[in-house]
């Protein structure tokens, strides 16, 4: 892999990352469900299904998202893929492309293509890659782990970017995980689909699902381990846990770097009619501007939490709802808890990490989601984003 300063938008910093997977590399991916995706997402969805005997390329730029840029944006994707294919001797139709940054500005593909011949690829460079794909992130995000498949140790490395427009639904959220495990694409895809729910799809900074969300899982096949033919093979259990750990770690880093964040918030929902229902209730609370601003103001305003539960569109019974903030029970049975003292809640809300627990009292459904508060800094960052 290698990085370069292409000058797409930023000056004096890297904004281009190229990853070259050796022939035989398998790639699984999930992409945004936003109905107005970027041209790179359209291209990459098709490229994911392309078969090739050559190397697999991943090309990512920051500075512009190349979204809602009309024919110019689509042409830029083709030009980038063809330029990379010619330089790195790859199949253009199988190249994964991603762009992140301002929406409504077409990518000047020539800025990337001109850099490709000058880029010297190295067998490592994850931190540099994580920096090159940043936009409003305050620091690069990476994670690494090892796992056993049979008697063989394999490695997983991952990077991610994202700080605002974060509410993945598979934001401008990009994440890439690579491993030397030898796994077919179908198994990689099944593992990724299984693990994205409790990780990236359980976080939200601001409720806005990006037009560019992309998560790729790549396997080079360099490791020599027992052959795996099913995703539920017992030999994969340790790998599955390691993959979950990597995705969970990266998703948590995104929330903890949320735009303008002053508090990291965990919301635990129990007693829902089902797990999906619990998840939707949790996300309703996590996305509520009133809840998020109350947390920023260190106000244990449980009334706003009740509101957010009730608007989720899921089964809820006011008179069975219980709410805790940290160790303190605020409400039970549809009314304020007799034991609750306002000074206890006020003291707890000063913490940098807040836990809100809700029990709906209706069933056995559970979910845990993660968010952050909403401060004036979020407004400052996004009011000036294009300029």
Secondary structure, 3 states (H helix, E strand, C coil): CEEECCCCCCCCCCCEEEEEECCCCEEEEEECCCCCCCHHHHHHHHHHCCCCCCEEEEEEEEEECCCCCHHHHHHHHHHHHHHHHHHHCECHHHCEEEEEEECCCCCCHHHHHHHHCCCCCCCCCHHHHHHHCCCCCCCCEEEEEEEEECCEEEEEEEEEECCCCCCCCCCCCEEEEEECCCCCHHHHHHHHHHHHCCCHHHECCCCCCCCCCEEEEEECCCCCCCCCCCCCCHHHHHHHHHHHHHHHHHHHHHHHCCCCCCCEEEEEEEEECCHHHHHHHHHHHHHCHHHHHHHHCCCCCHHHHHHHHHCCCCCCCHHHCEEEECCEEEEECCEECCCCCHHHHHHHCCCCEEEEEEECCCCCEEEEEEEECCCHHHHHHHHCCCC
